């Protein structure tokens, strides 16, 4: 893989991690560990259609959280099923 796609993947890996006390995180009730939230019901960022992290990654970008990465094991109330 090379070119623009490679650059985008590198940029995604370098995104700062979203802090749970960030106003955006609070607005969507983001948590870093979905197992600690009953509302998640087994759903995580990794199995959300808005998550753009690589398969098996610990964290990655999210379509609603611009400029920051979220934990793959995390969850927020914007979770949407993958189609």
QUIUR-V269320 format. One record per helix or strand. SS is the DSSP state (H for helix, E for strand). FROM is the first residue (numbers start at 1). TO is the last residue. Records with the same first field share a line. If there is no record, write none. Layout:
SS=FROM-TO ; FROM-TO
This chain:
H=3-13 ; 23-27 ; 34-36 ; 38-40 ; 45-47
E=16-17 ; 31-31 ; 48-48 ; 51-51 ; 59-62 ; 65-71 ; 75-75 ; 81-81
